[in-house]
Amino acid sequence: MIFRKVCLWLTLLMGGMCAPSSYAATLTGFHLEVGATAERIAILTDAKLTPKASFMLQKPDRMVLDFNHFKVGKVSLPDTYRGRLIRGIRSGAYDANTTRLVFDLSAPVKVLANYHVEPEGKIWRYVIDIQSKNGAPPVVAPPKPSVPAKPKIAVDAGHGGQDPGARGKQLIEKQVTFKFAGALVKRLNDSGRYQAFLVRANDRFIALHDRVKIARAKKADVFISLHADSNPNPKARGLSLYTLSETASDAEAEALAARENKSDIIEGVDFGATDADVADILIELAQRETMSQSATLAKDMLAGMPRAVTLLVRPHRYAGFRVLKAPDIPSVLVELGFLSSPQDERMLASANYAGHVSNGILKGLDQYFKRKKAH
Ligand code: ZN
């Protein structure tokens, strides 16, 4: 036992110290397949190989396979993997004779089958079919195209049609958001790094849940909803960003979300109660993950804002905005400024300000996707 521990540490520190001098088989790779309800792991080797022990560990969930005299080297999860169950693959020399493969899992799994496949050429396959114990099927995403696609950005101009939104002395929110959305889409597309599109391409009413649907249908990677607020206090001014949360960060944020969510009852029907299709696909885990990504994106956008953009006090806030509820698309709502502030209203009318805000959002997106890529 002591030897095992020493050996494990030496292996971790110095690598290969306890590796046996001859191997029964060498790993040539992994082949992972994602089916409708199960995932398949194939361990590819140059000779027939059966684990001498296999077991599950919890907290965090792992599947462990021990092999005799198995040459593995450095292993990692293939980046073509599009399943949900496996988070990573690691290996190590557990003792002088034992090589351990560890599959880090995102959920407890059961093994449906394990077997050898007769070799094709010289490659043997040891196959393990696994399924999530809680029955949630893995999600099959399309394979990555070889040229990395540009992230798609849905730009949603708030309000429209018979829903004008907030009013200033001169400006109407639906017009301000439409003008800004156009400038932002142009700026993002001109950068050559994004494929941005308008959710609302003209002055028409679109219910909030339909905006989310449009973004999902076009496979948006990020959803940005543009608005301009109004406040009884004419001194309130500056830009702020909102991301989804079940609990609002403050009463103001909650009241604002209530006002913005009213867009759905403009036509006399509360669509909020009927968005069952959204509820169906709402995977709690995905929603939570998306909420944290949305918060990161909002922070990156704020960090990217040039000095010319005045920010509201505590410019990142949280509330239950219905338009931010895509379970799988990081979403940020931008309140561009206050139509109730004479200073902000002047700014909101200027093309310069739209340019500054667009640059800030672009910078934030660059930072966000750079970080995502690094992970
Ligand atoms: Zn609004």
Boltz pocket constraint, residues with backbone or C-beta under 6 A from the ligand:
constraints:
  - pocket:
      binder: B
      contacts: [[A, 158], [A, 159], [A, 165], [A, 166], [A, 173], [A, 226], [A, 227], [A, 228], [A, 260]]
      max_distance: 6.0
